[in-house]
Each structure stands twice: as structure tokens, then as C-alpha cells.
Amino acid sequence: MNHYLLMGIFSLMFGFFSITTAFAEVDPLTEVSFMKTGTLHTNENKFQISNEITVREFFNGKIIRISGQTLEGFPYITYSKILNDDIQTHGIIFVGGKFVKLSFEETLPQKDELEKEDNLQILVQYTQRVHSQKTAHVDIKVYDPTQNKLNDFNLNYGFLANTSIEVIVLDEDGKKFHSSTGFTNNKGLFETEFYIPERYPRETLTVTINAEDQDSKSSKILQIFTLGAVPEHGSSP
């Protein structure tokens, strides 16, 4: 399912809003909560938004629609309703072949959640597109975010050794395609790879990375596109 089809579905789902544009009473880049942090959340994962966004305004600025893709390539759409000084935001994101509700509520952690903080920085270099009979590589480094403010995968300090890593790869039907567990080495690095079988169809694999140490637990989600057979010389992929 391509990006344009997804955005068409989003439009149908939220089609009850007027298509008349107007000047908003708030600046979405500074007042809408997730635009200030650059982060979207579901109940299970968080995503970094990209710089490519589309902003539309309805009902004289009382409704603000923001849509785009995350850095990991997942399309999302949100609607923010302006009520005097209050802003209420709702939205969805398309992840793992299904629509998932976004969370914008600030909730206090439960007692059992206080033991682990979400403050591990997970950086990934990986094969984003792979043909059949080829191998996809996923290289993971875990850092202390206070030491690596530029998200530099090759930074030679601030990495966290002996961090537990779990990698789960699901196909479009939600079935496990590959999994791997282990610990980061003395450079904060964990590597895994998996083979794409012959005649494997074109689809999107969802990769979830969980990192955990004694005090912290964080996760990251991304996607890998399988491209089918390698095209013959001179033909289109």
C-alpha cells in the first residue's frame, strides 16, 4: 500500500471536516504539543517526525490538520481542536499494516513503571530495501542521550556496553519473520541479519528494537521493504 493510497484513506476517515482554509489562531509549529517535541507516541512505541509536513486549517483556525511521515517512513495524520487556550489533539499512524491510535495524553507512570525509564538512545543503520535471495543487515548502537546530542551513529564515546537487545521482524500479516537477542559489545554495538528467501513477495517488514539495561528500557520501530527478485539487466526494478 503506497503513501498516496494511505493518505486517501486518512482523508476518507476524517472527511467530515470542512475543506475551507483559514488563518489559525495558534501557530501549530509552537503550540501543538508533538510539534514542540518532534515526537509522536502510541501506547507501545514512539516516532520522530520528519521535516516534511502538511498543515491545513479549518473553521477559521478552530481545527488544525497536520499530516506527514515519520523518519522511519510511517504516515500519520492528526487533528487539533482549539478551545480558547486549550488544544485537544487526536490522530492515527499506519504501522505494521494497520492503523494505530496516537496518544497525546500526559499520564503519570504507574508504580511498576517507575523502575525503568525510557532514556536509552537507539541509533540504527540498516538495509532499507532488499531483493529476494539477499541479506538484510541491522546494526544497532545504544548511547547515553546526554552524551550524543547529535544522534551520531559513529560517535566514539557515550555508548552503552552490555545492554540487552531484542529484535523482532514481522511480515505484513503480523507473523514473525526473524528475531534475535543478545547484548551490545564494548562499543555499544549489536548486529543482526536475516536472509530474504527466493520468490519472496514485495511487502513491508516491520522491525521492532527493544533495548534494556538495569535502569532503563527503550524501543524503536522501523520498516524494511522487500523488492522481490533482482531485475534482469536493463529492466525496471
Secondary structure, 3 states (H helix, E strand, C coil): CCHHHHHHHHHHHCCCCCCCCCCCCCCHHHHCHHHHHCEEECCCCEEEEEEEEEEEEECCCCEEEEEEEECCCCEEEEEEEEECCEEEEEEEEEECCEEEECCCCCCCCCHHHCCCECCCEEEEEECCEECCCCEEEEEEEEECCCCCCCCCCCCCCCECCCCEEEEEEECCCCCEEEEEEEECCCCCEEEEEEECCCCCCCEEEEEEEEEECCCEEEEEEEEEEECCCCCCCCCCC
